[in-house]
Amino acid sequence: MSTRIPGAAAAMRKAPRQARSRAMVDAIVEAGARVLDARGWAGFTTNEVAGVAGVSIGSLYQYFPDKTALVDAIRRRHFDAVLAVLRSAVDGRAAPEALVDGMIAIHRDFPALHRVLLDLPNPYASEAAHQAFQDEYLRLYGVVVARHRGPDDADGLAAHLLSSAIEGVIHNAARRGLLAEPGLRRELLVLICAYLDIAVTPAGR
């Protein structure tokens, strides 16, 4: 099952079709995330992104008409990464560890990025695309809850509570520079395992 959000190329001038062009677009989006994390929206320029990506500004504009379209791609990539972590947790045996390690990894490299994305308007993202992400996001959390607490607890409220707890801890830790603290991982695992009514593994302690 694809991790891509519907409409992911809607803001781009064209979708990359060859491996080389896909690699270039990936490099541009990665560089964009790095610059947006470091500079914020006020200091975010396509010229700097092109420089960090090692491409010409013309190559950037070949795919992204403006910096808002580039931010849209950065936001969608973040959503895709979150869903990939959740699917890994659903497919594996150690869901709490996969959730904690995956969410920390997503936010550790660009700790300020999520806050910037939340504060920015997104004229390119359709409501349907955002709703599709939310639906899949909560569905996957529901699968995690049902696996450990049984199908009677696989409702929207349980998934919402678990996702909100993990989001709150990760996002606040990112803002305060605490994602690299070993104690954060341990305590978040304790919280999740207590909610799911499962034992904390020795590695998590």
C-alpha positions as CSV (number, residue, x, y, z in Angstrom):
1,M,0.0,0.0,0.0
2,S,1.4,3.4,-1.0
3,T,2.4,5.9,1.7
4,R,1.8,8.8,-0.6
5,I,-0.9,11.3,0.2
6,P,-3.5,11.8,-2.6
7,G,-2.7,14.9,-4.8
8,A,0.9,15.0,-3.7
9,A,2.1,16.5,-7.1
10,A,-0.8,19.0,-7.4
11,A,1.4,22.0,-6.5
12,M,4.3,21.0,-8.8
13,R,4.7,22.2,-12.4
14,K,5.2,18.6,-13.4
15,A,5.9,15.3,-11.8
16,P,9.5,13.8,-12.2
17,R,9.4,10.7,-14.3
18,Q,13.0,9.5,-14.7
19,A,15.2,8.3,-11.8
20,R,17.6,11.2,-12.2
21,S,14.8,13.8,-12.1
22,R,13.2,12.1,-9.1
23,A,16.5,12.2,-7.3
24,M,16.8,15.9,-8.0
25,V,13.3,16.7,-6.7
26,D,14.0,14.6,-3.6
27,A,17.2,16.6,-3.1
28,I,15.4,19.9,-3.5
29,V,12.7,18.9,-1.0
30,E,15.3,17.7,1.5
31,A,17.2,21.0,1.1
32,G,14.0,22.9,1.4
33,A,13.2,21.2,4.7
34,R,16.7,22.0,6.0
35,V,16.5,25.7,5.0
36,L,12.9,26.0,6.4
37,D,13.9,24.4,9.7
38,A,16.9,26.7,10.0
39,R,15.5,30.0,8.6
40,G,11.8,29.8,9.2
41,W,9.4,31.2,6.6
42,A,10.7,34.7,6.8
43,G,14.2,33.6,5.7
44,F,13.2,30.9,3.4
45,T,14.3,31.5,-0.2
46,T,14.4,29.4,-3.3
47,N,17.9,30.6,-4.1
48,E,19.2,29.2,-0.9
49,V,17.3,26.0,-1.3
50,A,18.8,25.5,-4.8
51,G,22.3,26.2,-3.4
52,V,21.9,23.7,-0.6
53,A,20.5,21.1,-3.0
54,G,23.3,21.7,-5.5
55,V,21.0,22.5,-8.4
56,S,20.4,25.6,-10.5
57,I,17.5,27.9,-9.6
58,G,16.1,27.1,-13.1
59,S,16.1,23.4,-12.2
60,L,14.1,24.2,-9.0
61,Y,11.6,26.3,-10.9
62,Q,11.2,23.6,-13.5
63,Y,9.3,21.6,-10.8
64,F,8.2,24.2,-8.2
65,P,6.5,27.4,-9.4
66,D,7.2,29.2,-6.1
67,K,8.3,28.6,-2.6
68,T,4.8,27.9,-1.4
69,A,4.6,25.0,-3.7
70,L,7.9,23.8,-2.3
71,V,6.6,24.1,1.3
72,D,3.6,22.0,0.2
73,A,5.9,19.3,-1.0
74,I,7.9,19.4,2.3
75,R,4.6,19.1,4.3
76,R,3.5,16.2,2.2
77,R,6.8,14.4,2.6
78,H,6.5,14.9,6.4
79,F,3.0,13.3,6.3
80,D,4.3,10.4,4.2
81,A,7.1,9.8,6.7
82,V,4.6,9.8,9.6
83,L,2.4,7.2,7.9
84,A,5.4,5.1,7.0
85,V,6.4,4.9,10.7
86,L,2.8,4.0,11.6
87,R,2.7,1.2,9.0
88,S,6.0,-0.1,10.3
89,A,4.6,-0.2,13.8
90,V,1.5,-2.0,12.5
91,D,3.5,-4.5,10.5
92,G,6.1,-5.3,13.1
93,R,5.9,-7.0,16.5
94,A,7.3,-4.1,18.7
95,A,4.7,-1.4,18.0
96,P,5.6,0.9,20.9
97,E,9.3,0.9,20.1
98,A,8.7,1.4,16.4
99,L,6.4,4.3,17.1
100,V,8.8,6.0,19.5
101,D,12.0,5.5,17.5
102,G,10.3,6.4,14.2
103,M,8.7,9.6,15.5
104,I,11.8,10.7,17.2
105,A,13.8,10.1,14.0
106,I,11.4,12.1,11.9
107,H,11.6,15.1,14.1
108,R,15.2,15.0,15.3
109,D,16.9,16.2,12.1
110,F,14.6,19.2,11.6
111,P,13.2,20.0,15.1
112,A,11.7,23.4,14.2
113,L,10.2,22.3,10.9
114,H,6.8,21.0,12.3
115,R,6.2,24.2,14.1
116,V,6.9,26.3,11.0
117,L,4.6,24.1,8.9
118,L,1.8,24.4,11.4
119,D,2.0,28.2,11.3
120,L,2.0,28.5,7.5
121,P,-1.1,28.7,5.3
122,N,-1.2,26.0,2.6
123,P,-3.2,27.2,-0.4
124,Y,-2.1,24.2,-2.5
125,A,-3.3,21.4,-0.2
126,S,-6.8,20.3,-0.8
127,E,-9.1,19.5,2.1
128,A,-9.7,16.1,0.7
129,A,-5.9,15.3,0.7
130,H,-5.6,16.5,4.3
131,Q,-8.6,14.5,5.4
132,A,-7.2,11.4,3.7
133,F,-4.0,11.8,5.7
134,Q,-6.0,12.2,9.0
135,D,-8.2,9.2,8.2
136,E,-5.3,6.9,7.5
137,Y,-3.3,8.3,10.5
138,L,-6.1,7.6,13.0
139,R,-6.9,4.2,11.3
140,L,-3.4,3.0,11.8
141,Y,-3.3,4.2,15.4
142,G,-6.6,2.3,15.9
143,V,-4.9,-0.9,14.6
144,V,-2.2,-0.5,17.2
145,V,-4.7,0.0,19.9
146,A,-6.8,-3.0,18.8
147,R,-3.8,-5.3,18.7
148,H,-2.9,-4.7,22.3
149,R,-6.3,-3.8,24.0
150,G,-8.7,-5.8,21.8
151,P,-11.2,-4.8,19.1
152,D,-13.6,-3.3,21.6
153,D,-11.1,-0.4,22.1
154,A,-10.4,0.1,18.4
155,D,-12.5,3.2,18.3
156,G,-11.7,6.8,17.2
157,L,-11.4,8.1,20.7
158,A,-8.7,5.6,21.8
159,A,-6.7,6.3,18.6
160,H,-7.1,10.0,19.1
161,L,-5.9,9.9,22.7
162,L,-2.8,7.7,21.9
163,S,-1.9,9.8,18.9
164,S,-2.3,13.1,20.8
165,A,-0.1,11.9,23.6
166,I,2.7,10.9,21.3
167,E,2.4,14.0,19.2
168,G,2.4,16.3,22.3
169,V,5.5,14.7,23.8
170,I,7.5,14.6,20.5
171,H,6.6,18.1,19.4
172,N,7.3,19.7,22.7
173,A,10.6,17.8,23.0
174,A,11.5,19.0,19.5
175,R,10.8,22.6,20.5
176,R,12.9,22.3,23.7
177,G,15.8,20.4,22.1
178,L,15.2,17.2,24.1
179,L,14.7,14.6,21.3
180,A,18.3,13.2,21.8
181,E,17.8,12.6,25.5
182,P,17.7,8.9,26.2
183,G,15.3,9.4,29.1
184,L,12.7,10.8,26.7
185,R,12.5,7.6,24.8
186,R,12.3,5.5,28.0
187,E,9.6,7.6,29.5
188,L,7.5,7.8,26.3
189,L,7.7,4.1,26.1
190,V,6.4,3.8,29.7
191,L,3.5,6.1,28.8
192,I,2.5,4.2,25.7
193,C,2.9,0.8,27.3
194,A,0.8,1.8,30.3
195,Y,-2.0,3.0,28.0
196,L,-1.9,-0.1,25.8
197,D,-1.7,-2.3,29.0
198,I,1.5,-4.1,27.9
199,A,4.8,-4.7,29.7
200,V,7.7,-2.4,28.9
201,T,10.5,-4.4,27.2
202,P,13.9,-4.5,29.0
203,A,15.4,-2.5,26.0
204,G,12.9,0.2,26.6
205,R,13.9,0.5,30.3
